[in-house]
Structures are given as C-alpha cells and as structure tokens.
Amino acid sequence: MPDPMAQRTQLSELDALKVPPVFAAARNALYTRFTPNDWMASNQGNYLASDRVRSGAERLRMDTVRLCRETDDKTKRTQSDVGKRLGERIGDINFWKTELNHETDNMITETNQLNEAKRILEKCLAETENPLHIAQECLYHREKRQSIDLVHDNPEKELIKEVDIIKRCQEKMRNTIDRANVQLGLNRAAQHELEKDSSDKFVAENLDTNCHGLRNASRGIAYHDGVHRIDNTLSVPETWAKYSNNNIQRSQSERAASKNMRNEIESVINACNNEMWQEWNSVNVALNQRSQETTDARNRIQTHLSKVLQEIYDMEKNIELLKKAIQDKEQPMQVAQTRLDTRLRRPNVELCRDPVQHRLVEEVGEITFTVDNLQHKLREAENALQALLRTKAALEQDLSIKNNSLFIDREKCLAMRKTFPMAPRIVSV
C-alpha cells in the first residue's frame, strides 16, 4: 500500500512533467493524471492511514490518562507521606520543646531558690557584724580596767577567740556567696541555652505546622526554582536530638550542683551560727565566772577593809592610852624628882644614902625606864597605825578597782550580751 502521506498520493498535487500547461477546462477534458485504480488505492491508503493514526492517538490518549492517574496517585501518596512525616516531625519538636520548657521551669525554680538561699546567707553575713561589734566593744570596755585588774584573763581570751571565730565565719560566708554567684551564672547560662533551644523549636514548629497545613488549594503557594538544590542543614535527626538532650543534661547537672550549693549554704549558716552561738555562751560563762571571782575578791577586800578600819580605831585608842599613860607618869616623876631635890638640902651628915634615897633613885629610874618603854610602844603603835592607814588606802583603791571591773563586766559587757544578736536560720530545701 502506498503511503497515504507520500507526495505522489496527494490529490491536490499536479504532475508538471505529465500534464502540459493548458487551460483548466481543456485540461480536465483532454488529459487525466491518475487511473481509477490509483484513485481507489489512494482512498484505501487514506483510510488505512486514518485508522493507524487514530489507533496510535487512542493508545497515546490511554497511556496519557493512565500516566496522569499514576502520577496523580504518586503525587498524592508522596504529598501524604510528606504530610505524615511533617506531623511526626512536629510531634518530635513538640516533645523536645515540652521537655525543654519543663526543664526550663525547673531551672528557673532552682535559680530562684538559690537566689533566696544566697539572700539569706548575705543577710546572715550582715548580721554577724552585730556580735562582732559587741565582742570588740567588750574588749574596748575591758581595756578600761585599772591597775592589777588589767589581767589577760579567761574572758579576754574568749572574747579574742570570739572575734577570730566571727571573722573566720564571715570569710567562709563570703567565699560561699562568691561560689553561689558563680553557680547562679552557670544556672543562667544553662537556662539561656534551654530558652534559646526552646525558642528555635517554637519557630521550627510554627514553620513545620504551616508547611503541614499547606494544601494544593492553599493561598500563598508559588514556584521557587532551584530551592530543592539548596542544602543549608546543620544537623541530622540524631545530632538534633542529641543537642537538645545535651542541653537538658547540662541543665540537670547544673540543677544538681545548685541544689548541692543550697545544701552547702544551709550547712555553712547552721555551722557558723552554732559556732558563734557556742562561743557567745562561752564568753558569757567566762564573764559571769570572772564577775563572780571579782565579786568574791571585792567582798573579801571589804571584809579586810572593815577589819583594818576596826584595827585602826583600836590602834588609835591604844595610842591615846599610851599617850595618857606617858602623861600619867609625869606627876610621879615630878614627885620623885622633887623629893630628891628637896632631900639634897639636908644638912651635913644628914645627907645619908639611906633606903629612901636608894628607893627614890630606883623610882626615878623605874619611871624613866617605863616612860622609855611607853615611848617605844607609842612609836611602834604610830608606825602600825601608818601601816594600817596605808593598807586601808590600798584596800580602798583595790576596792575601787574591783568595783570598776565589776561595772565593766556586769553593766557594760554582760548587759550587751543578754541576747544573741542574730537568729539562726534554716534554708528551706
């Protein structure tokens, strides 16, 4: 069969070689191009060519419909699978975001508790200035003791020890506050990482939610040529999950360290309060004991002073008695000497050393010896009286010193130390 599309079968084409150029009317009449068989063959060829073309077109049409259906189904399945994966991804993001938010809340709570513990510790540190000031004031007051009472006694030792303990506790509290500040910085750094990660996941979740909500009929969709060739990813699912997990683990580690720091703050507060309280009581006990010792010494001094005063009174009486006794010997001496002088006038042989003369001489000697003894006793009594007066002055001075020491220890020192000037606090866990 001739090809229906061949040039020789075209009905409208004229053969320039066979048909001479004549008029159209004569041409149709006088000359012919094809035979009837050619004509029938041409028709038959056109029919067959039409059938073949229609068959091919029909197959192409069926293949196109099938391909369209297959591509539609594949596109829908792919789009559905992408939507499913987006949903799973949104679930993963939401899970980690929830974990991060939960950990962030825990970290904020822990940071607030550590801040409160540090505030209490700072307040306790400030309150230690009161007992330190009182201890130093007691030392300053006790420096006003006088003379022999300026003793490096047990209260002074305990007060110096108390000052050292308070300063050591203050240094320990300052070191703990510095470490708490460092821990607060670490807590805030971990919290910042959690919040940043949570914020990123919030943005990613919103974007993926928008992507998950896009449909073929959605508004705002458009072509973005070459976007599928851009790969700006920085992680894979494993490293993505590991990043958030590491942030959570870091936060948990810092929270554990923060809790340990709060426990340490509580321990430092309790230890320092107990140590200062015990030393406070030790100082008070030492001051009370010293006051009791001073009181006993003062009472004994007062007893001795009263005895010395009585002895001075008795010695003054004794001196008066001695003086009177000496004075009483004047007249007997005068009588005896007058008698001797009178007897010197006896005439001639009458100047006899008779027993009367002997006795008068003995009487004068006895009176002289007696007066000398009385004078000696008077000097001794006067010396003893001066010693008693000096002792009285020393006892009165010592009594004044003891009264001054008692006033300092009781009225000034113990009066300031009636109550402990800071209250022990327990940090709530």
Buried (B, 14 or more C-beta within 10 A) or exposed (E): EBEBEEEEBEEEEEEEEEEEEEEEEEBEEEEEEBEEEBEEBBEEBBEBBEEEEEEEEEEEEEEEEEEEEEEEEEEEEEEEEEBEEBEEBBEBBBEBBEBBBEBBEBBBEBBEBBEBBBEBBBEBBEBBEBBBEBBBBBBEBBEEBBEEBBEEBBBBEBBBBBBEBBEEBBEBBEEBBEBBEEBBEBBBEBBEBBBEBBEBBBEBBEEBBEEBEBEEEEEEEEEEEEEEEEEEEEEEEEEBBEBBEEBBEBBBEBBEBBBEBBEBBBEBBBEBBEBBBEBBEBBBEBBBEBBEBBBEBBEEBBEBBEEBBEBBEEBBEBBEBBBEBBEEBEEBBEBBBEBBEEBEEEEEEEEEEEEEBEEBEEBBEBBEEBBEEBEEBBEEBBEBBEEBEEBBEEBBBBBBBBEBBBBBBBEBBBEBBEEBBBEEBEBEE
